[in-house]
Amino acid sequence: MSSVTVFSNGKEFFFSTSSGQDVPEGFVQTTITLPLEAKPRPSLPSGVIKTAEDVKKVFAQGEKEIPNPDPNFQP
C-alpha cells in the first residue's frame, strides 16, 4: 500500500510529499491510501484508484492542478 497527499481549495489542487507542510490559506489536506475502490465511471472504468493520475480522475474533476508552492515538498 502507498498513499497520496493532496491539498485542495475546491478550485485548485496540488500534490505533496508530506501532510505536514505549511500551505496557503484555504487549502485542505487529504491523504488517500492506495489502492482504493470507487464507483466505476467513464474516467475510471475499473473503479480502482491505483495512482496519482487516478486520484485526479476521481477527486479533482473540474479543479486545476497547480505546482506545490513549496519546492521542498514537490513529488
C-alpha positions in Angstrom: 0.0 0.0 0.0 1.0 3.6 -0.6 -0.6 7.0 -0.1 -1.0 10.2 -2.0 -1.3 13.6 -0.2 -3.4 16.2 -2.0 -4.1 19.8 -0.9 -7.2 21.5 -2.4 -9.3 24.6 -2.1 -12.1 23.4 -4.3 -10.8 25.2 -7.4 -7.1 24.3 -7.4 -5.1 21.4 -6.1 -1.5 20.2 -5.7 0.3 17.0 -4.6 2.7 16.9 -1.7 5.3 14.5 -0.3 4.2 15.5 3.3 0.9 16.1 5.1 2.8 18.4 7.5 3.8 21.2 5.1 2.5 24.7 5.6 0.0 25.6 2.8 -1.7 28.7 1.5 -4.9 29.7 3.4 -8.0 27.9 2.2 -6.3 24.7 1.2 -7.3 21.5 2.9 -5.2 18.3 3.1 -6.4 14.9 2.1 -4.3 11.7 2.3 -5.6 8.8 0.2 -4.4 5.3 0.8 -3.9 3.4 -2.4 -5.3 1.2 -3.8 -8.8 2.5 -3.1 -12.1 1.2 -4.6 -14.5 3.8 -6.0 -17.6 3.6 -8.1 -16.7 2.7 -11.7 -17.1 5.7 -14.0 -16.2 6.6 -17.6 -12.9 8.2 -16.4 -12.0 5.1 -14.3 -13.9 2.1 -15.7 -12.2 -0.4 -13.2 -13.3 1.7 -10.2 -9.9 1.0 -8.6 -7.7 4.1 -7.8 -4.1 3.0 -8.0 -2.1 6.1 -9.0 -2.0 9.9 -8.6 -3.4 10.1 -12.1 -6.4 8.0 -11.0 -6.8 10.3 -7.9 -7.1 13.3 -10.3 -9.7 11.4 -12.4 -12.0 10.8 -9.4 -11.4 13.5 -6.8 -10.2 16.6 -8.8 -12.5 16.8 -11.7 -13.1 20.5 -12.5 -10.2 21.6 -10.4 -6.9 23.0 -11.8 -3.7 21.3 -10.9 -1.0 23.7 -9.7 2.6 23.2 -8.7 3.2 22.7 -5.0 4.2 26.1 -3.7 7.0 24.7 -1.6 9.7 23.1 -3.7 10.8 21.0 -0.7 7.6 19.0 -0.9 7.1 18.6 -4.6 6.6 15.0 -5.6 
